[in-house]
Amino acid sequence: MMNRFFSIIIPAHDEESIIATTLQSIKDQDYPADRFEVILVENGSNDATLEVAKKFASPSFKIMSSEKGVSRARNFGFRHSSPQTDWYIFLDADTFFEKSFLAELNDYLEKHPKVGYGTTTVLLDDTTFAGRFWTWYLNAGDKLIRIMHRLHIVRADLAAKVRYDESLVLSEDLRYSRDLAPLGKYFFMKTRSVITSARRFKNKGYLKMFFINLYTGLFPRKTLQKKDWEVVR
C-alpha cells in the first residue's frame, strides 16, 4: 500500500487556548513523518495564536500568517503546499486527531480509489446527552446532504480546480462542497479518531446553534456575504 502525502491546512484565528492540542495530535500520528505536512495559517488574531503555533515550527510544520478570513487562510495555505501533495485536509483549528487517523484515512482511500472529496464522522468532546445527540445530528446531516464541515478532505487534482469563496465567512464550507460536487465522488468515512470541540455549542446553547446552522444553510450567498462569524472562544 502506498503512503499518500497529505497536506493539512489549518486556518487559525484567536485559537491560543486550543491550537497546541490540535498541532500535537498531528505531530503524534502513527504515520510516516515524511508523508505529511502541516500548514497553519494564522489570520488576524488578537491573541498569542501565532506565538503558540511557532513552537511547533519545523520543515514539515509551516507556520504562516495571512489577512483575516477563514477562506483567505485556506486558499493561502493551498498556495504554499507541497507539489507532492496527493490529498488535502482543510482542518478546523479546534478539531484534532487520535494517533491512528492518517493511517486509517490512507487505508480508506486505498480501498475507495474513485472518491474525490469528502469528510469523516466527528465526535464532540461532550459526553452529555445533548453532546451525544449533536454528534449524531452533525454526522447524519453531513452524510445526508453530502457536505464537509470540520475537515474537508480533497484529492489534489480537484483542489487545484476549486477555491474557497473569500467573500463568504458563513457557509463557505457548504459552498466549497457544492462547487466540488460536479467534479468528483463524495465520501463519508466512519471513524472514532476525529474529535471536535463543543465550546461553541456550550457557549451559545445547543438549541440556538440548531437555528444558527439552519439559518446559514438556507440563506443565499448575497445575504451571507453581508454577515460575519461571531468568534466564540
C-alpha positions in Angstrom: 0.0 0.0 0.0 1.3 3.5 -0.9 1.5 6.1 1.8 -0.2 9.1 0.4 1.2 12.5 1.0 -1.3 14.7 3.0 -1.2 18.5 3.3 -3.1 19.5 6.4 -4.1 23.2 6.2 -5.4 24.8 9.4 -6.8 28.4 9.5 -6.4 29.8 13.0 -7.9 32.9 14.4 -7.7 33.6 18.1 -7.0 30.0 18.9 -4.3 30.2 21.5 -6.2 28.1 24.0 -6.5 25.0 21.8 -4.1 25.2 18.9 -1.4 23.3 20.7 -3.7 20.4 21.3 -4.6 20.3 17.6 -1.0 20.5 16.4 0.3 18.0 18.9 -2.4 15.5 17.8 -1.0 15.7 14.3 2.6 15.5 15.4 1.8 12.3 17.2 0.4 10.5 14.2 1.4 6.9 13.6 2.1 7.7 10.0 5.5 8.3 8.3 6.6 11.8 9.2 7.9 12.5 5.7 4.5 11.8 4.1 2.5 14.7 5.5 2.9 18.4 6.2 1.1 20.9 8.3 0.4 24.5 7.1 -1.0 26.6 9.9 -2.3 30.0 8.7 -2.8 32.4 11.5 -5.2 35.1 10.2 -5.8 38.4 12.1 -5.6 37.0 15.6 -5.7 39.3 18.7 -4.1 36.8 21.0 -1.0 34.6 21.1 -2.1 32.0 18.5 0.9 32.7 16.3 3.4 32.5 19.2 2.0 29.2 20.4 2.0 27.7 16.9 5.6 28.7 16.3 6.7 26.3 19.0 5.8 23.5 16.6 7.6 25.0 13.6 9.7 22.7 11.5 10.3 21.9 7.9 7.1 19.9 7.9 5.1 22.2 10.2 4.9 25.6 8.4 3.6 28.4 10.5 2.4 31.4 8.4 0.2 34.4 8.6 -2.4 35.9 6.2 -5.1 38.5 6.2 -8.2 37.8 8.4 -10.7 35.4 6.9 -11.0 31.6 7.0 -11.4 31.3 3.3 -8.4 33.5 2.6 -6.4 31.5 5.0 -7.3 28.2 3.4 -6.6 29.5 -0.1 -3.3 30.9 1.2 -2.3 27.6 2.7 -3.1 25.8 -0.5 -0.8 28.1 -2.5 2.0 27.3 -0.1 1.5 23.5 -0.1 4.0 20.9 -1.3 3.9 19.9 -5.0 4.0 16.3 -4.0 0.6 16.5 -2.2 -1.8 13.7 -3.0 -4.7 14.8 -0.7 -5.5 18.0 1.1 -7.1 18.1 4.6 -8.5 21.5 5.4 -8.9 21.2 9.2 -10.7 23.5 11.7 -8.3 24.7 14.4 -10.4 23.2 17.2 -10.6 19.7 15.7 -8.0 17.1 16.5 -7.0 13.5 15.7 -6.3 10.3 17.5 -2.9 8.8 16.6 -4.3 6.4 14.1 -6.2 8.8 11.9 -3.9 9.4 9.0 -3.2 5.7 8.7 -7.0 5.0 8.8 -7.6 7.6 6.1 -4.8 6.3 3.9 -6.3 2.8 4.2 -9.8 4.0 3.3 -8.6 5.9 0.2 -6.7 2.8 -0.9 -9.9 0.8 -0.7 -12.0 3.5 -2.4 -9.8 4.7 -5.3 -12.7 6.5 -7.1 -13.6 9.1 -4.4 -12.6 12.7 -4.9 -13.6 14.6 -1.8 -15.4 14.1 1.5 -15.2 14.1 5.2 -15.5 11.8 8.3 -17.6 11.3 11.3 -16.6 13.6 14.2 -17.1 13.2 17.9 -17.9 16.2 20.1 -15.8 16.3 23.2 -19.0 16.5 25.3 -20.5 13.2 26.6 -23.7 14.7 27.9 -27.0 13.7 26.3 -27.0 17.0 24.3 -23.4 16.4 23.2 -24.1 12.9 22.0 -27.3 14.0 20.2 -25.4 16.7 18.4 -22.6 14.3 17.4 -25.3 12.2 15.8 -27.0 15.2 14.2 -23.9 16.7 12.7 -22.7 13.4 11.2 -26.2 12.5 9.9 -26.6 15.9 8.3 -23.2 16.0 6.6 -23.7 12.5 5.2 -27.3 13.1 4.0 -26.5 16.5 2.3 -23.1 15.4 1.1 -21.1 18.3 2.5 -18.0 18.9 4.6 -17.7 20.9 7.8 -14.9 20.5 10.3 -12.5 18.8 8.0 -12.5 18.9 4.2 -10.6 16.1 2.5 -9.9 16.8 -1.2 -7.9 15.0 -3.8 -5.1 17.2 -5.1 -6.4 17.4 -8.7 -9.8 18.6 -7.6 -8.4 21.1 -5.0 -6.5 22.7 -7.9 -9.8 23.5 -9.7 -11.8 24.9 -6.8 -11.1 27.7 -4.4 -12.9 28.8 -1.2 -15.1 31.9 -1.8 -13.3 34.7 0.0 -16.4 36.9 0.1 -18.0 34.4 2.5 -17.4 34.0 6.2 -20.5 31.9 6.8 -21.3 28.7 4.9 -18.1 28.9 2.9 -17.7 25.1 3.5 -21.1 24.4 2.1 -20.3 26.4 -1.0 -17.0 24.7 -1.4 -18.7 21.3 -1.1 -21.2 22.2 -3.8 -18.6 23.5 -6.1 -16.7 20.2 -5.8 -19.8 18.1 -6.4 -19.7 18.1 -10.2 -16.0 17.2 -10.3 -15.7 14.1 -8.1 -17.3 11.5 -6.0 -18.2 12.3 -2.4 -17.2 10.0 0.5 -18.1 9.9 4.2 -15.7 7.8 6.3 -16.7 6.4 9.6 -14.1 6.7 12.3 -13.8 7.4 16.0 -10.4 9.2 15.5 -11.6 12.7 14.9 -12.7 14.9 17.9 -14.0 18.4 17.7 -14.6 21.0 20.5 -18.1 21.6 21.8 -17.1 25.1 23.0 -19.4 26.9 20.6 -22.4 24.8 21.5 -21.8 25.2 25.2 -21.3 28.9 24.9 -24.3 29.6 22.6 -26.6 26.8 23.6 -27.4 23.7 21.6 -30.9 24.9 20.6 -29.7 28.2 19.5 -26.9 26.6 17.4 -29.5 24.5 15.7 -31.3 27.6 14.4 -27.9 29.3 13.5 -27.0 26.2 11.4 -30.4 26.2 9.8 -30.2 29.9 9.0 -26.7 29.8 7.4 -27.7 26.7 5.4 -30.8 28.3 3.8 -29.8 31.9 3.1 -28.5 32.8 -0.4 -24.9 33.8 -1.0 -25.6 37.5 -1.3 -27.1 37.6 2.2 -24.3 35.6 3.7 -21.7 37.9 2.2 -23.0 40.7 4.5 -22.7 38.6 7.6 -19.8 37.9 9.9 -19.0 34.9 12.0 -19.0 35.6 15.7 -15.8 34.4 17.4 -16.5 32.2 20.4 -13.5 31.1 22.4 
